[in-house]
Amino acid sequence: MSNYKKILLFMTPLTLLFIFLGCGSKKSTSSQAGLKVAEAYGVNNFDKVTAIKYTFNVLKGDKTVSRSWIWKPKSNEVSLVKQDGNTISYNRSNLKTQKKNILKIDGMFINDNYWFLFPFKLKWDAAIKVTDKGLKKSPISKTQSKRLVVRYPKEAGGYTPGDVYELFIGQNNQIVEWIYRKGGSKKPSRIATWEDHKSLGPITVSLNHYDAEKKFRVWFTDVAIQQSGSQDWIEAK
């Protein structure tokens, strides 16, 4: 198992511009339904979080890759914790001055954090458009769910302009399943569940994602946060 191999499952337009830069400081074009999802995960409590750590794991085919991170959102400092215990740290506020190896690491960080904190972006990302499409059966479990379509504008540029996410929302306003369409393609690029929701201090996160055949999986381990005024790590439960 490697925790330093570059596997990027998807990248989104505007990610480098909006992700984790001034979280919540810009007005999103998200619908009220989208904001309710973000609020169900605790977006309004995120300002209490001073540090997050987790290990991102992905099973894709016969390969399993793991990467461990520590992120301090208030200072935007990111640390990749390698298997030998050494860390590579950098600050996302000055990416233009970073070396190429740091930019590659930052791409991994962005990818992994998108899986971890996507619901929060329904409020944070200023450019998205969220549309409530009413009730529809989810693609894997076939349960009747509210369907929200999240679009990133094509004109924004970035890695994959025009990305689309279809979110299937349960009665508690949490994501049950999603469909990712790279560049807005008609054929789904990734379909996965959102399972194993846990409280992580003042926020909520999903720790497990599977495809229909369970040949693909993303999961998170060693998850914990620090809150304002304390150096203690609070684990997910």
C-alpha positions as a LaTeX table, in Angstrom:
\begin{tabular}{lrrr}
\hline
Residue & $x$ (\AA) & $y$ (\AA) & $z$ (\AA) \\
\hline
Met1 & 0.00 & 0.00 & 0.00 \\
Ser2 & 1.32 & 3.44 & $-0.88$ \\
Asn3 & 0.33 & 6.79 & 0.54 \\
Tyr4 & 2.30 & 8.90 & $-1.92$ \\
Lys5 & 1.05 & 7.73 & $-5.29$ \\
Lys6 & $-0.83$ & 10.20 & $-7.41$ \\
Ile7 & $-4.34$ & 8.93 & $-7.98$ \\
Leu8 & $-6.77$ & 11.74 & $-8.73$ \\
Leu9 & $-10.33$ & 10.51 & $-9.05$ \\
Phe10 & $-11.67$ & 13.81 & $-10.28$ \\
Met11 & $-10.81$ & 17.46 & $-10.32$ \\
Thr12 & $-13.24$ & 20.34 & $-10.63$ \\
Pro13 & $-13.11$ & 23.73 & $-12.29$ \\
Leu14 & $-12.42$ & 26.66 & $-9.98$ \\
Thr15 & $-11.04$ & 24.25 & $-7.42$ \\
Leu16 & $-7.69$ & 25.97 & $-7.21$ \\
Leu17 & $-9.44$ & 29.31 & $-7.02$ \\
Phe18 & $-12.21$ & 28.64 & $-4.53$ \\
Ile19 & $-11.50$ & 25.55 & $-2.50$ \\
Phe20 & $-10.61$ & 26.43 & 1.07 \\
Leu21 & $-9.84$ & 30.07 & 0.29 \\
Gly22 & $-11.92$ & 32.23 & 2.57 \\
Cys23 & $-14.42$ & 29.48 & 3.34 \\
Gly24 & $-17.87$ & 30.98 & 3.52 \\
Ser25 & $-16.67$ & 34.49 & 2.67 \\
Lys26 & $-18.29$ & 34.59 & $-0.77$ \\
Lys27 & $-21.95$ & 34.38 & $-1.60$ \\
Ser28 & $-22.82$ & 31.12 & $-3.33$ \\
Thr29 & $-25.51$ & 30.77 & $-5.98$ \\
Ser30 & $-26.59$ & 27.55 & $-4.30$ \\
Ser31 & $-30.31$ & 26.95 & $-3.99$ \\
Gln32 & $-31.95$ & 26.80 & $-0.59$ \\
Ala33 & $-31.98$ & 23.02 & $-0.96$ \\
Gly34 & $-28.21$ & 23.08 & $-1.48$ \\
Leu35 & $-27.69$ & 25.27 & 1.56 \\
Lys36 & $-29.80$ & 22.90 & 3.65 \\
Val37 & $-27.46$ & 20.06 & 2.69 \\
Ala38 & $-24.41$ & 22.12 & 3.68 \\
Glu39 & $-26.08$ & 23.02 & 6.96 \\
Ala40 & $-26.93$ & 19.37 & 7.64 \\
Tyr41 & $-23.18$ & 18.68 & 7.64 \\
Gly42 & $-22.47$ & 21.60 & 9.97 \\
Val43 & $-21.14$ & 24.25 & 7.60 \\
Asn44 & $-22.22$ & 27.01 & 9.97 \\
Asn45 & $-20.03$ & 25.49 & 12.69 \\
Phe46 & $-16.92$ & 25.11 & 10.55 \\
Asp47 & $-15.38$ & 28.32 & 11.87 \\
Lys48 & $-14.82$ & 26.45 & 15.15 \\
Val49 & $-12.46$ & 24.02 & 13.40 \\
Thr50 & $-8.74$ & 24.89 & 13.62 \\
Ala51 & $-7.26$ & 21.64 & 12.28 \\
Ile52 & $-8.43$ & 18.47 & 10.51 \\
Lys53 & $-6.52$ & 15.25 & 10.01 \\
Tyr54 & $-7.49$ & 12.13 & 8.12 \\
Thr55 & $-6.21$ & 9.36 & 5.90 \\
Phe56 & $-7.80$ & 9.14 & 2.45 \\
Asn57 & $-7.96$ & 5.57 & 1.12 \\
Val58 & $-9.08$ & 4.44 & $-2.32$ \\
Leu59 & $-9.54$ & 0.98 & $-3.77$ \\
Lys60 & $-9.60$ & 1.09 & $-7.56$ \\
Gly61 & $-9.32$ & $-2.24$ & $-9.32$ \\
Asp62 & $-6.56$ & $-4.15$ & $-7.58$ \\
Lys63 & $-4.78$ & $-1.05$ & $-6.29$ \\
Thr64 & $-5.18$ & 0.50 & $-2.86$ \\
Val65 & $-3.67$ & 3.91 & $-2.20$ \\
Ser66 & $-3.62$ & 5.88 & 1.06 \\
Arg67 & $-2.63$ & 9.47 & 1.81 \\
Ser68 & $-2.62$ & 11.14 & 5.24 \\
Trp69 & $-3.24$ & 14.85 & 5.66 \\
Ile70 & $-3.37$ & 17.59 & 8.27 \\
Trp71 & $-5.08$ & 20.81 & 7.21 \\
Lys72 & $-5.34$ & 24.02 & 9.24 \\
Pro73 & $-8.14$ & 25.95 & 7.52 \\
Lys74 & $-7.58$ & 29.29 & 9.27 \\
Ser75 & $-3.96$ & 29.55 & 8.11 \\
Asn76 & $-4.44$ & 27.33 & 5.02 \\
Glu77 & $-1.43$ & 25.23 & 5.99 \\
Val78 & $-1.40$ & 21.70 & 4.55 \\
Ser79 & 0.80 & 18.79 & 5.61 \\
Leu80 & 1.16 & 15.46 & 3.80 \\
Val81 & 2.22 & 12.83 & 6.35 \\
Lys82 & 4.29 & 10.13 & 4.65 \\
Gln83 & 4.48 & 6.49 & 5.74 \\
Asp84 & 7.92 & 7.02 & 7.28 \\
Gly85 & 6.46 & 9.69 & 9.55 \\
Asn86 & 8.07 & 12.61 & 7.74 \\
Thr87 & 5.83 & 15.43 & 6.60 \\
Ile88 & 5.78 & 17.77 & 3.62 \\
Ser89 & 4.13 & 21.07 & 4.57 \\
Tyr90 & 3.18 & 24.11 & 2.53 \\
Asn91 & 0.72 & 26.99 & 2.58 \\
Arg92 & $-2.03$ & 27.22 & $-0.01$ \\
Ser93 & $-2.07$ & 31.02 & 0.23 \\
Asn94 & 1.10 & 31.28 & $-1.88$ \\
Leu95 & 0.83 & 28.47 & $-4.42$ \\
Lys96 & 2.24 & 30.64 & $-7.20$ \\
Thr97 & 5.63 & 30.59 & $-5.52$ \\
Gln98 & 5.67 & 26.85 & $-4.79$ \\
Lys99 & 7.78 & 24.27 & $-6.60$ \\
Lys100 & 6.27 & 21.74 & $-9.03$ \\
Asn101 & 6.38 & 18.89 & $-6.52$ \\
Ile102 & 4.29 & 20.96 & $-4.11$ \\
Leu103 & 1.76 & 21.73 & $-6.82$ \\
Lys104 & 1.45 & 18.00 & $-7.52$ \\
Ile105 & 0.89 & 17.33 & $-3.83$ \\
Asp106 & $-1.68$ & 20.12 & $-3.71$ \\
Gly107 & $-3.57$ & 18.45 & $-6.55$ \\
Met108 & $-3.81$ & 15.29 & $-4.45$ \\
Phe109 & $-4.95$ & 17.31 & $-1.45$ \\
Ile110 & $-7.68$ & 19.02 & $-3.46$ \\
Asn111 & $-8.93$ & 15.70 & $-4.81$ \\
Asp112 & $-9.01$ & 14.02 & $-1.40$ \\
Asn113 & $-10.64$ & 16.96 & 0.33 \\
Tyr114 & $-13.34$ & 17.08 & $-2.33$ \\
Trp115 & $-14.44$ & 13.62 & $-1.28$ \\
Phe116 & $-14.17$ & 14.56 & 2.38 \\
Leu117 & $-15.86$ & 17.98 & 2.46 \\
Phe118 & $-17.96$ & 18.24 & $-0.70$ \\
Pro119 & $-21.24$ & 19.16 & 1.09 \\
Phe120 & $-19.58$ & 22.26 & 2.54 \\
Lys121 & $-18.80$ & 23.53 & $-0.95$ \\
Leu122 & $-22.51$ & 23.92 & $-1.59$ \\
Lys123 & $-22.13$ & 27.08 & 0.49 \\
Trp124 & $-18.44$ & 27.88 & 0.03 \\
Asp125 & $-18.00$ & 27.72 & $-3.76$ \\
Ala126 & $-19.12$ & 31.02 & $-5.23$ \\
Ala127 & $-19.42$ & 29.92 & $-8.87$ \\
Ile128 & $-21.61$ & 26.83 & $-8.55$ \\
Lys129 & $-25.21$ & 26.63 & $-9.61$ \\
Val130 & $-27.40$ & 24.22 & $-7.65$ \\
Thr131 & $-30.79$ & 23.23 & $-9.03$ \\
Asp132 & $-33.48$ & 21.25 & $-7.22$ \\
Lys133 & $-34.81$ & 18.67 & $-9.71$ \\
Gly134 & $-37.41$ & 17.12 & $-7.44$ \\
Leu135 & $-37.73$ & 13.45 & $-6.54$ \\
Lys136 & $-35.99$ & 10.67 & $-8.43$ \\
Lys137 & $-34.75$ & 7.15 & $-7.71$ \\
Ser138 & $-31.11$ & 7.02 & $-6.68$ \\
Pro139 & $-28.84$ & 5.14 & $-9.12$ \\
Ile140 & $-27.61$ & 2.37 & $-6.79$ \\
Ser141 & $-30.18$ & 1.71 & $-4.05$ \\
Lys142 & $-33.12$ & 2.86 & $-6.21$ \\
Thr143 & $-34.61$ & 4.77 & $-3.28$ \\
Gln144 & $-36.79$ & 7.80 & $-3.91$ \\
Ser145 & $-34.62$ & 10.82 & $-3.12$ \\
Lys146 & $-34.44$ & 14.53 & $-3.74$ \\
Arg147 & $-32.13$ & 15.16 & $-6.71$ \\
Leu148 & $-29.91$ & 18.24 & $-6.73$ \\
Val149 & $-27.78$ & 19.08 & $-9.76$ \\
Val150 & $-24.57$ & 20.99 & $-9.03$ \\
Arg151 & $-22.90$ & 22.65 & $-12.01$ \\
Tyr152 & $-19.56$ & 24.40 & $-12.36$ \\
Pro153 & $-19.45$ & 26.91 & $-15.24$ \\
Lys154 & $-17.59$ & 25.88 & $-18.40$ \\
Glu155 & $-16.15$ & 29.35 & $-18.88$ \\
Ala156 & $-14.32$ & 29.12 & $-15.56$ \\
Gly157 & $-11.54$ & 26.95 & $-17.02$ \\
Gly158 & $-9.55$ & 24.81 & $-14.59$ \\
Tyr159 & $-8.88$ & 21.08 & $-14.85$ \\
Thr160 & $-12.30$ & 19.93 & $-16.10$ \\
Pro161 & $-14.60$ & 22.82 & $-17.03$ \\
Gly162 & $-18.31$ & 22.21 & $-16.73$ \\
Asp163 & $-18.23$ & 19.43 & $-14.14$ \\
Val164 & $-21.65$ & 18.28 & $-12.94$ \\
Tyr165 & $-22.58$ & 16.47 & $-9.73$ \\
Glu166 & $-25.99$ & 14.92 & $-9.21$ \\
Leu167 & $-26.71$ & 14.57 & $-5.50$ \\
Phe168 & $-29.40$ & 12.27 & $-4.16$ \\
Ile169 & $-30.53$ & 13.57 & $-0.79$ \\
Gly170 & $-32.16$ & 11.67 & 2.08 \\
Gln171 & $-34.83$ & 12.93 & 4.45 \\
Asn172 & $-32.16$ & 14.24 & 6.84 \\
Asn173 & $-30.71$ & 16.44 & 4.05 \\
Gln174 & $-27.56$ & 14.31 & 3.87 \\
Ile175 & $-26.21$ & 12.86 & 0.63 \\
Val176 & $-27.18$ & 9.23 & $-0.02$ \\
Glu177 & $-25.52$ & 8.77 & $-3.42$ \\
Trp178 & $-24.02$ & 10.89 & $-6.15$ \\
Ile179 & $-23.20$ & 10.86 & $-9.84$ \\
Tyr180 & $-20.15$ & 12.72 & $-11.10$ \\
Arg181 & $-20.08$ & 13.79 & $-14.75$ \\
Lys182 & $-16.67$ & 15.03 & $-15.86$ \\
Gly183 & $-17.08$ & 18.12 & $-18.00$ \\
Gly184 & $-20.84$ & 17.58 & $-17.93$ \\
Ser185 & $-20.63$ & 14.36 & $-19.94$ \\
Lys186 & $-23.81$ & 12.38 & $-20.53$ \\
Lys187 & $-22.09$ & 9.17 & $-19.43$ \\
Pro188 & $-21.44$ & 9.15 & $-15.66$ \\
Ser189 & $-17.75$ & 9.31 & $-14.77$ \\
Arg190 & $-18.32$ & 8.00 & $-11.25$ \\
Ile191 & $-21.33$ & 6.77 & $-9.26$ \\
Ala192 & $-20.91$ & 6.16 & $-5.55$ \\
Thr193 & $-22.72$ & 5.94 & $-2.25$ \\
Trp194 & $-22.34$ & 8.23 & 0.75 \\
Glu195 & $-22.34$ & 6.04 & 3.85 \\
Asp196 & $-21.17$ & 5.81 & 7.44 \\
His197 & $-21.96$ & 9.37 & 8.49 \\
Lys198 & $-20.22$ & 10.33 & 11.72 \\
Ser199 & $-20.09$ & 13.35 & 14.01 \\
Leu200 & $-16.70$ & 15.04 & 13.95 \\
Gly201 & $-16.90$ & 17.62 & 16.70 \\
Pro202 & $-19.29$ & 20.33 & 15.41 \\
Ile203 & $-19.49$ & 18.92 & 11.86 \\
Thr204 & $-20.61$ & 15.71 & 10.15 \\
Val205 & $-18.68$ & 13.70 & 7.57 \\
Ser206 & $-19.26$ & 10.58 & 5.46 \\
Leu207 & $-16.50$ & 8.00 & 5.87 \\
Asn208 & $-17.40$ & 5.40 & 3.20 \\
His209 & $-18.21$ & 5.48 & $-0.50$ \\
Tyr210 & $-18.80$ & 2.48 & $-2.80$ \\
Asp211 & $-19.79$ & 1.90 & $-6.41$ \\
Ala212 & $-22.63$ & $-0.49$ & $-7.24$ \\
Glu213 & $-20.34$ & $-3.54$ & $-7.57$ \\
Lys214 & $-18.16$ & $-2.54$ & $-4.59$ \\
Lys215 & $-15.09$ & $-2.82$ & $-6.79$ \\
Phe216 & $-14.40$ & 0.85 & $-6.17$ \\
Arg217 & $-14.26$ & 2.33 & $-2.70$ \\
Val218 & $-13.16$ & 5.56 & $-1.03$ \\
Trp219 & $-12.95$ & 5.58 & 2.76 \\
Phe220 & $-11.43$ & 7.68 & 5.52 \\
Thr221 & $-9.53$ & 6.54 & 8.60 \\
Asp222 & $-7.70$ & 8.27 & 11.47 \\
Val223 & $-10.19$ & 11.14 & 11.27 \\
Ala224 & $-10.05$ & 13.87 & 13.93 \\
Ile225 & $-10.31$ & 17.63 & 14.40 \\
Gln226 & $-9.09$ & 20.32 & 16.74 \\
Gln227 & $-11.39$ & 23.14 & 17.83 \\
Ser228 & $-10.70$ & 26.71 & 18.85 \\
Gly229 & $-9.16$ & 26.98 & 22.30 \\
Ser230 & $-7.95$ & 23.38 & 22.51 \\
Gln231 & $-5.05$ & 21.26 & 21.26 \\
Asp232 & $-6.97$ & 18.01 & 21.87 \\
Trp233 & $-7.88$ & 15.89 & 18.87 \\
Ile234 & $-11.57$ & 14.95 & 18.69 \\
Glu235 & $-12.20$ & 11.72 & 16.79 \\
Ala236 & $-15.16$ & 10.91 & 14.56 \\
Lys237 & $-17.92$ & 8.98 & 16.34 \\
\hline
\end{tabular}
